[in-house]
Amino acid sequence: MNKGCSTFALFSFLLAAPLLHADFSGHFATHLQQGLNSEDDAQWRFELGGKYQWIQGYYLAAQIETQDWLDSDQKLRDHSEVELSVGYQGESQEGFSYDIGLRNETSISFDRDAQWFYWSLGWRLDADVSAELTLEKLLDLDDKYSNLELRLSQPLESIEVFAGFTLGLEDDEQKTLELGVGQAFIPGHYLHLSYFNDLEISGDRGYMELGYRFEF
């Protein structure tokens, strides 16, 4: 099946999901990034997504993401992509959460798409500290990319502190550290401030990110 047909089929499935008694949720998010190196330009991106989930745990999701609204030399669609996902998630009686699925990423401007397998497991270390481990694998016979991410988070009074580390596997050589704080305000609204740095790259290549997310 070619890329256009598969995209059309998945979008049709998303539109038909309400007839199959699925619950809908959506989100809007924006992220402003600024490199700590004086030569780095700021980047501003947006994303809008929706998800249909059945009581059994199966779900279908779609998201469009636009990259770098501040780059005047590029058209908006040049850095935009559509993600379509199908998966299964739930919780065990022991308090573990899990999510497993497939994701297709399609560039709007370029004839390029990629399929990923993902799997995540979440658990609580104690009453306050939670952890999540995520594995992603690119399903391509020529390019060997995968990564493993560990995230920890803990609420402190009115804010949440979190840390993450992403280890690139196979041909992905990243070792990315993330440290941040976040706060929920008004139901469905969330702000965060994060510091990222790829420890595999020499020199100061870190950047700050200010993000906002609204869930509906």
Backbone as CSV, one residue per row, in Angstrom:
resi,resn,N_x,N_y,N_z,CA_x,CA_y,CA_z,C_x,C_y,C_z
1,MET,0.851,-1.195,0.000,0.000,0.000,0.000,0.887,1.245,0.000
2,ASN,0.609,2.212,-0.908,1.457,3.392,-0.952,1.123,4.344,0.178
3,LYS,1.972,5.378,0.331,1.854,6.280,1.456,0.522,7.013,1.461
4,GLY,0.056,7.469,0.296,-1.197,8.210,0.238,-2.384,7.356,0.629
5,CYS,-2.413,6.107,0.171,-3.525,5.221,0.487,-3.550,4.876,1.971
6,SER,-2.366,4.598,2.535,-2.331,4.243,3.954,-2.742,5.422,4.822
7,THR,-2.314,6.638,4.460,-2.717,7.817,5.212,-4.216,8.026,5.133
8,PHE,-4.789,7.901,3.947,-6.226,8.064,3.776,-7.003,7.024,4.576
9,ALA,-6.500,5.790,4.586,-7.190,4.721,5.305,-7.204,4.983,6.807
10,LEU,-6.067,5.434,7.344,-6.014,5.681,8.772,-6.873,6.877,9.173
11,PHE,-6.859,7.934,8.352,-7.706,9.078,8.645,-9.179,8.685,8.577
12,SER,-9.548,7.848,7.630,-10.936,7.400,7.529,-11.326,6.605,8.768
13,PHE,-10.401,5.802,9.268,-10.654,5.023,10.469,-10.866,5.947,11.666
14,LEU,-10.066,7.023,11.741,-10.225,7.978,12.834,-11.587,8.658,12.788
15,LEU,-12.037,9.009,11.594,-13.327,9.673,11.460,-14.476,8.720,11.771
16,ALA,-14.292,7.451,11.505,-15.354,6.473,11.739,-15.374,5.955,13.173
17,ALA,-14.338,6.249,13.958,-14.222,5.694,15.299,-15.398,6.033,16.219
18,PRO,-16.016,7.248,16.151,-17.148,7.519,17.031,-18.287,6.521,16.841
19,LEU,-18.445,5.987,15.637,-19.497,5.013,15.389,-19.206,3.688,16.092
20,LEU,-17.959,3.497,16.505,-17.564,2.266,17.177,-17.483,2.463,18.687
21,HIS,-18.112,3.536,19.198,-18.219,3.802,20.632,-16.850,4.010,21.282
22,ALA,-16.028,4.830,20.664,-14.725,5.167,21.230,-14.790,6.547,21.880
23,ASP,-13.982,6.754,22.916,-13.871,8.053,23.571,-12.824,8.897,22.860
24,PHE,-13.124,10.190,22.701,-12.199,11.093,22.016,-11.536,12.023,23.021
25,SER,-10.241,12.269,22.824,-9.501,13.287,23.567,-8.562,13.978,22.597
26,GLY,-8.193,15.206,22.908,-7.307,15.947,22.023,-6.362,16.830,22.812
27,HIS,-5.403,17.394,22.088,-4.472,18.306,22.740,-3.939,19.321,21.736
28,PHE,-3.551,20.467,22.265,-2.825,21.490,21.521,-1.589,21.838,22.329
29,ALA,-0.439,21.953,21.675,0.797,22.247,22.389,1.674,23.166,21.553
30,THR,2.489,23.949,22.229,3.473,24.790,21.558,4.760,24.775,22.370
31,HIS,5.898,24.849,21.665,7.206,24.762,22.307,8.119,25.829,21.711
32,LEU,8.756,26.607,22.570,9.741,27.609,22.165,11.098,27.170,22.663
33,GLN,12.044,26.986,21.725,13.372,26.498,22.070,14.429,27.550,21.752
34,GLN,15.401,27.683,22.649,16.507,28.606,22.438,17.806,27.925,22.832
35,GLY,18.731,27.824,21.868,20.029,27.233,22.148,20.855,28.114,23.058
36,LEU,21.713,27.489,23.862,22.574,28.237,24.768,23.816,28.745,24.075
37,ASN,24.105,28.238,22.887,25.200,28.757,22.079,24.735,30.038,21.383
38,SER,25.574,31.051,21.354,25.192,32.337,20.779,24.865,32.252,19.294
39,GLU,25.327,31.204,18.617,25.063,31.056,17.189,23.733,30.362,16.899
40,ASP,23.074,29.823,17.915,21.830,29.086,17.714,20.642,30.033,17.641
41,ASP,19.757,29.795,16.676,18.533,30.571,16.547,17.417,29.931,17.358
42,ALA,16.470,30.756,17.759,15.300,30.244,18.464,14.400,29.495,17.484
43,GLN,13.680,28.503,17.992,12.738,27.732,17.194,11.395,27.678,17.924
44,TRP,10.319,27.755,17.148,8.979,27.780,17.717,8.111,26.818,16.925
45,ARG,7.553,25.818,17.594,6.759,24.828,16.894,5.423,24.597,17.589
46,PHE,4.476,24.074,16.824,3.129,23.799,17.327,2.744,22.365,16.994
47,GLU,1.827,21.813,17.768,1.269,20.508,17.431,-0.199,20.446,17.856
48,LEU,-0.964,19.705,17.094,-2.388,19.511,17.358,-2.696,18.043,17.112
49,GLY,-3.327,17.393,18.095,-3.571,15.974,17.954,-4.894,15.536,18.529
50,GLY,-5.342,14.366,18.079,-6.561,13.767,18.580,-6.388,12.277,18.738
51,LYS,-7.206,11.683,19.612,-7.058,10.253,19.926,-8.416,9.651,20.231
52,TYR,-8.698,8.537,19.598,-9.874,7.735,19.908,-9.415,6.484,20.666
53,GLN,-10.055,6.240,21.824,-9.667,5.083,22.627,-10.906,4.299,23.045
54,TRP,-10.770,2.982,22.936,-11.845,2.095,23.333,-11.625,1.606,24.753
55,ILE,-12.701,1.178,25.402,-12.622,0.746,26.791,-11.705,-0.457,26.955
56,GLN,-11.521,-1.236,25.888,-10.636,-2.394,25.960,-9.162,-2.001,25.991
57,GLY,-8.842,-0.736,25.670,-7.462,-0.277,25.707,-6.865,0.047,24.357
58,TYR,-7.530,-0.354,23.264,-7.020,-0.059,21.927,-7.269,1.412,21.594
59,TYR,-6.377,2.002,20.777,-6.561,3.408,20.405,-6.019,3.678,19.008
60,LEU,-6.538,4.755,18.424,-6.054,5.320,17.171,-5.801,6.803,17.423
61,ALA,-4.696,7.318,16.914,-4.337,8.710,17.172,-3.746,9.345,15.921
62,ALA,-3.952,10.650,15.804,-3.375,11.426,14.705,-2.860,12.750,15.262
63,GLN,-1.749,13.230,14.706,-1.153,14.480,15.163,-0.446,15.164,14.005
64,ILE,-0.587,16.477,13.934,0.173,17.270,12.973,1.094,18.193,13.761
65,GLU,2.337,18.253,13.325,3.335,19.061,14.019,4.027,19.979,13.025
66,THR,4.081,21.259,13.359,4.757,22.242,12.505,6.058,22.642,13.182
67,GLN,7.124,22.689,12.395,8.446,22.978,12.928,8.879,24.401,12.584
68,ASP,9.339,25.098,13.595,10.050,26.373,13.459,9.295,27.441,12.664
69,TRP,8.327,28.060,13.303,7.611,29.192,12.716,8.502,30.424,12.577
70,LEU,9.643,30.449,13.231,10.502,31.636,13.219,11.475,31.638,12.048
71,ASP,11.524,30.549,11.285,12.432,30.464,10.148,11.751,31.065,8.921
72,SER,12.076,32.309,8.596,11.422,33.011,7.483,11.886,32.506,6.120
73,ASP,12.975,31.737,6.086,13.493,31.251,4.809,12.787,29.986,4.331
74,GLN,11.963,29.395,5.175,11.297,28.163,4.817,9.781,28.344,4.859
75,LYS,9.084,27.633,3.979,7.636,27.601,4.052,7.219,26.754,5.248
76,LEU,6.026,27.042,5.769,5.550,26.342,6.943,5.514,24.833,6.727
77,ARG,5.071,24.413,5.565,4.931,22.979,5.316,6.267,22.261,5.169
78,ASP,7.354,23.033,4.944,8.656,22.411,4.743,9.145,21.676,5.993
79,HIS,8.676,22.079,7.160,9.122,21.448,8.398,7.951,20.859,9.167
80,SER,6.909,20.431,8.465,5.726,19.897,9.127,5.554,18.422,8.779
81,GLU,4.973,17.684,9.713,4.735,16.274,9.473,3.466,15.816,10.171
82,VAL,2.926,14.718,9.678,1.732,14.103,10.234,2.123,12.763,10.843
83,GLU,1.651,12.515,12.065,1.887,11.245,12.733,0.562,10.509,12.908
84,LEU,0.534,9.236,12.570,-0.627,8.384,12.757,-0.193,7.171,13.565
85,SER,-0.926,6.869,14.634,-0.531,5.799,15.544,-1.696,4.868,15.818
86,VAL,-1.384,3.606,16.030,-2.346,2.623,16.487,-1.669,1.822,17.588
87,GLY,-2.383,1.595,18.701,-1.727,0.919,19.807,-2.696,0.393,20.838
88,TYR,-2.107,-0.061,21.929,-2.873,-0.628,23.037,-2.202,-0.185,24.333
89,GLN,-3.003,0.300,25.298,-2.449,0.729,26.572,-3.388,0.356,27.711
90,GLY,-2.828,0.293,28.900,-3.644,-0.060,30.051,-2.814,-0.070,31.311
91,GLU,-3.404,-0.593,32.381,-2.746,-0.693,33.683,-2.972,-2.076,34.261
92,SER,-1.988,-2.552,35.016,-2.119,-3.831,35.687,-2.600,-3.620,37.115
93,GLN,-3.032,-4.680,37.760,-3.485,-4.586,39.136,-2.352,-4.232,40.086
94,GLU,-1.120,-4.475,39.670,0.039,-4.143,40.515,0.445,-2.686,40.404
95,GLY,-0.258,-1.889,39.581,0.050,-0.471,39.454,0.964,-0.113,38.308
96,PHE,1.310,-1.068,37.458,2.129,-0.781,36.285,1.230,-0.280,35.145
97,SER,1.732,0.660,34.367,1.051,1.108,33.151,1.894,0.712,31.943
98,TYR,1.243,0.488,30.803,1.970,0.050,29.625,1.309,0.616,28.369
99,ASP,2.114,0.733,27.331,1.656,1.275,26.049,2.518,0.651,24.961
100,ILE,1.885,0.059,23.955,2.611,-0.568,22.856,1.902,-0.247,21.554
101,GLY,2.663,0.088,20.510,1.991,0.448,19.262,2.950,0.680,18.109
102,LEU,2.364,1.117,16.990,3.081,1.460,15.767,2.741,2.892,15.389
103,ARG,3.749,3.637,14.900,3.561,5.033,14.521,4.129,5.272,13.128
104,ASN,3.350,5.949,12.289,3.809,6.342,10.960,4.010,7.860,10.925
105,GLU,5.190,8.305,10.520,5.510,9.725,10.417,5.677,10.081,8.948
106,THR,4.898,11.049,8.482,4.921,11.447,7.076,5.225,12.932,6.959
107,SER,6.260,13.278,6.213,6.594,14.668,5.943,5.597,15.244,4.942
108,ILE,5.112,16.456,5.185,4.114,17.068,4.304,4.736,17.504,2.986
109,SER,5.931,18.059,3.029,6.543,18.599,1.813,7.359,17.566,1.048
110,PHE,8.037,16.689,1.770,8.983,15.788,1.133,8.402,14.376,1.043
111,ASP,8.840,13.654,0.031,8.388,12.276,-0.158,9.171,11.374,0.786
112,ARG,8.820,11.470,2.061,9.556,10.725,3.073,8.617,10.335,4.197
113,ASP,8.649,9.078,4.579,7.899,8.656,5.746,8.696,7.601,6.490
114,ALA,8.308,7.362,7.730,9.022,6.406,8.580,8.015,5.728,9.495
115,GLN,8.263,4.453,9.753,7.405,3.686,10.642,8.206,3.276,11.878
116,TRP,7.603,3.481,13.038,8.265,3.187,14.299,7.424,2.217,15.129
117,PHE,8.102,1.318,15.814,7.495,0.510,16.865,7.865,1.145,18.202
118,TYR,6.905,1.236,19.134,7.212,1.802,20.445,6.568,0.966,21.547
119,TRP,7.215,0.996,22.693,6.755,0.254,23.857,7.189,1.028,25.095
120,SER,6.297,1.192,26.065,6.654,1.896,27.294,6.041,1.192,28.496
121,LEU,6.721,1.323,29.612,6.285,0.745,30.878,6.462,1.791,31.966
122,GLY,5.395,2.062,32.717,5.458,3.028,33.803,5.182,2.370,35.142
123,TRP,5.794,2.889,36.193,5.580,2.350,37.524,5.938,3.414,38.560
124,ARG,5.555,3.167,39.803,5.860,4.072,40.904,6.989,3.505,41.751
125,LEU,7.994,4.346,42.017,9.091,3.939,42.884,8.684,4.037,44.350
126,ASP,7.835,5.031,44.664,7.215,5.149,45.979,5.932,5.952,45.805
127,ALA,5.413,6.524,46.886,4.123,7.212,46.814,4.165,8.443,45.915
128,ASP,5.337,9.055,45.742,5.431,10.298,44.980,6.212,10.167,43.678
129,VAL,7.264,9.386,43.660,8.162,9.309,42.506,7.640,8.269,41.514
130,SER,7.488,8.685,40.263,7.063,7.764,39.205,8.152,7.667,38.147
131,ALA,8.186,6.535,37.455,9.194,6.287,36.434,8.522,5.730,35.189
132,GLU,9.159,5.974,34.041,8.662,5.431,32.780,9.846,5.088,31.887
133,LEU,9.814,3.900,31.308,10.856,3.436,30.400,10.230,3.214,29.029
134,THR,10.818,3.830,27.987,10.257,3.766,26.639,11.323,3.305,25.652
135,LEU,10.940,2.368,24.794,11.798,1.894,23.710,11.139,2.222,22.379
136,GLU,11.905,2.812,21.450,11.427,3.087,20.100,12.383,2.451,19.096
137,LYS,11.810,1.856,18.042,12.618,1.172,17.034,12.107,1.541,15.647
138,LEU,13.018,2.061,14.807,12.669,2.383,13.423,12.561,1.095,12.618
139,LEU,11.419,0.927,11.929,11.188,-0.291,11.143,11.637,-0.051,9.707
140,ASP,12.936,-0.133,9.492,13.522,0.104,8.185,14.675,-0.873,8.000
141,LEU,14.737,-1.505,6.824,15.780,-2.496,6.582,17.144,-1.865,6.347
142,ASP,17.162,-0.581,5.928,18.426,0.080,5.613,18.955,0.918,6.769
143,ASP,18.065,1.656,7.443,18.485,2.525,8.543,18.207,1.835,9.873
144,LYS,19.225,1.751,10.716,19.110,1.077,12.002,19.129,2.126,13.113
145,TYR,17.937,2.565,13.499,17.826,3.558,14.555,16.853,3.068,15.621
146,SER,17.248,3.206,16.871,16.368,2.934,17.993,16.900,3.709,19.192
147,ASN,16.065,3.886,20.196,16.498,4.591,21.391,15.722,4.096,22.603
148,LEU,16.316,4.297,23.756,15.741,3.891,25.031,15.732,5.109,25.942
149,GLU,14.552,5.440,26.505,14.419,6.641,27.335,13.899,6.265,28.723
150,LEU,14.517,6.835,29.745,14.074,6.684,31.128,13.699,8.054,31.665
151,ARG,12.484,8.157,32.243,12.012,9.417,32.809,11.591,9.201,34.252
152,LEU,11.931,10.178,35.102,11.537,10.193,36.507,10.836,11.505,36.793
153,SER,9.797,11.476,37.606,9.088,12.707,37.960,8.605,12.618,39.398
154,GLN,8.531,13.795,40.035,8.074,13.862,41.419,7.416,15.218,41.660
155,PRO,6.212,15.243,42.231,5.591,16.519,42.587,6.221,17.093,43.856
156,LEU,6.437,18.395,43.842,6.948,19.104,45.012,6.021,20.289,45.264
157,GLU,5.155,20.156,46.259,4.146,21.172,46.553,3.342,21.472,45.294
158,SER,3.485,22.672,44.715,2.622,23.046,43.586,3.254,22.791,42.221
159,ILE,4.508,22.300,42.180,5.173,22.069,40.903,5.607,20.619,40.790
160,GLU,5.993,20.234,39.586,6.527,18.906,39.328,7.951,19.044,38.810
161,VAL,8.855,18.257,39.334,10.229,18.217,38.820,10.412,16.885,38.099
162,PHE,11.175,16.900,37.017,11.354,15.678,36.248,12.737,15.656,35.598
163,ALA,13.156,14.455,35.254,14.438,14.256,34.586,14.289,13.111,33.606
164,GLY,14.989,13.209,32.502,14.944,12.158,31.499,16.307,11.951,30.866
165,PHE,16.543,10.733,30.424,17.790,10.423,29.717,17.453,9.495,28.554
166,THR,17.852,9.899,27.338,17.607,9.111,26.133,18.928,8.582,25.603
167,LEU,19.011,7.270,25.493,20.217,6.611,24.996,19.947,6.084,23.594
168,GLY,20.700,6.595,22.618,20.571,6.117,21.259,21.184,4.737,21.094
169,LEU,20.513,3.883,20.326,20.994,2.528,20.066,21.224,2.340,18.571
170,GLU,21.975,1.328,18.197,22.313,1.050,16.804,23.022,2.273,16.204
171,ASP,22.476,2.866,15.126,23.131,4.009,14.489,22.769,5.345,15.143
172,ASP,21.866,5.335,16.087,21.506,6.552,16.815,22.496,6.709,17.966
173,GLU,23.302,7.764,17.921,24.398,7.914,18.876,24.106,8.938,19.967
174,GLN,22.868,9.380,20.091,22.571,10.418,21.074,22.640,9.882,22.508
175,LYS,22.972,10.803,23.407,22.888,10.583,24.850,22.334,11.874,25.439
176,THR,21.006,12.020,25.374,20.373,13.290,25.668,19.829,13.333,27.084
177,LEU,20.237,14.358,27.807,19.783,14.581,29.177,18.737,15.693,29.179
178,GLU,17.647,15.495,29.926,16.622,16.526,30.097,16.356,16.720,31.584
179,LEU,16.339,17.995,32.014,15.983,18.370,33.382,14.931,19.463,33.305
180,GLY,13.882,19.381,34.114,12.844,20.386,33.982,11.904,20.470,35.162
181,VAL,11.075,21.497,35.109,10.005,21.709,36.089,8.728,22.003,35.309
182,GLY,7.595,21.624,35.879,6.314,21.872,35.235,5.240,22.159,36.263
183,GLN,4.168,22.763,35.789,3.056,23.074,36.695,1.741,23.043,35.925
184,ALA,0.762,22.369,36.502,-0.586,22.368,35.947,-1.356,23.544,36.535
185,PHE,-2.145,24.202,35.704,-2.968,25.310,36.171,-4.262,25.308,35.363
186,ILE,-5.348,25.519,36.043,-6.659,25.405,35.421,-6.760,23.989,34.833
187,PRO,-7.892,23.330,34.925,-7.988,21.962,34.407,-7.593,21.858,32.933
188,GLY,-6.650,20.971,32.643,-6.241,20.712,31.267,-5.077,21.523,30.764
189,HIS,-4.571,22.485,31.534,-3.467,23.347,31.093,-2.187,22.999,31.853
190,TYR,-1.043,22.999,31.126,0.223,22.616,31.737,1.356,23.413,31.104
191,LEU,2.245,23.950,31.936,3.443,24.675,31.504,4.683,23.933,31.986
192,HIS,5.744,23.954,31.165,6.995,23.368,31.628,8.181,24.163,31.090
193,LEU,9.283,24.084,31.811,10.560,24.667,31.398,11.610,23.581,31.531
194,SER,12.310,23.287,30.425,13.252,22.166,30.403,14.603,22.596,29.839
195,TYR,15.627,21.903,30.299,16.982,22.036,29.758,17.356,20.718,29.106
196,PHE,17.844,20.771,27.853,18.271,19.582,27.111,19.748,19.717,26.760
197,ASN,20.442,18.584,26.760,21.833,18.576,26.301,22.188,17.175,25.823
198,ASP,22.699,17.086,24.593,23.179,15.822,24.057,24.625,15.651,24.499
199,LEU,24.853,14.744,25.438,26.183,14.569,26.017,27.171,13.951,25.046
200,GLU,26.671,13.456,23.920,27.547,12.836,22.922,28.227,13.887,22.048
201,ILE,27.668,15.100,22.024,28.207,16.168,21.178,29.131,17.043,22.009
202,SER,30.336,17.279,21.519,31.290,18.102,22.237,30.889,19.575,22.141
203,GLY,31.264,20.338,23.159,30.927,21.753,23.167,29.569,21.971,23.803
204,ASP,29.198,23.231,23.930,27.921,23.600,24.561,26.815,23.598,23.509
205,ARG,26.118,22.492,23.373,25.031,22.382,22.402,23.690,22.211,23.104
206,GLY,23.616,22.595,24.363,22.363,22.488,25.088,21.376,23.572,24.680
207,TYR,20.122,23.369,25.046,19.109,24.375,24.762,18.021,24.329,25.822
208,MET,17.308,25.440,25.948,16.177,25.555,26.861,14.883,25.460,26.061
209,GLU,13.859,24.909,26.697,12.555,24.806,26.048,11.465,25.247,27.014
210,LEU,10.615,26.150,26.545,9.423,26.573,27.276,8.225,26.003,26.535
211,GLY,7.420,25.207,27.230,6.312,24.524,26.560,4.985,24.743,27.259
212,TYR,3.930,24.710,26.468,2.551,24.819,26.964,1.717,23.732,26.309
213,ARG,0.818,23.105,27.084,-0.030,22.041,26.574,-1.444,22.196,27.128
214,PHE,-2.416,22.061,26.263,-3.825,22.106,26.656,-4.498,20.825,26.183
215,GLU,-5.101,20.105,27.110,-5.785,18.854,26.789,-7.285,19.046,26.902
216,PHE,-7.999,18.484,25.924,-9.468,18.637,25.919,-10.128,17.321,25.526
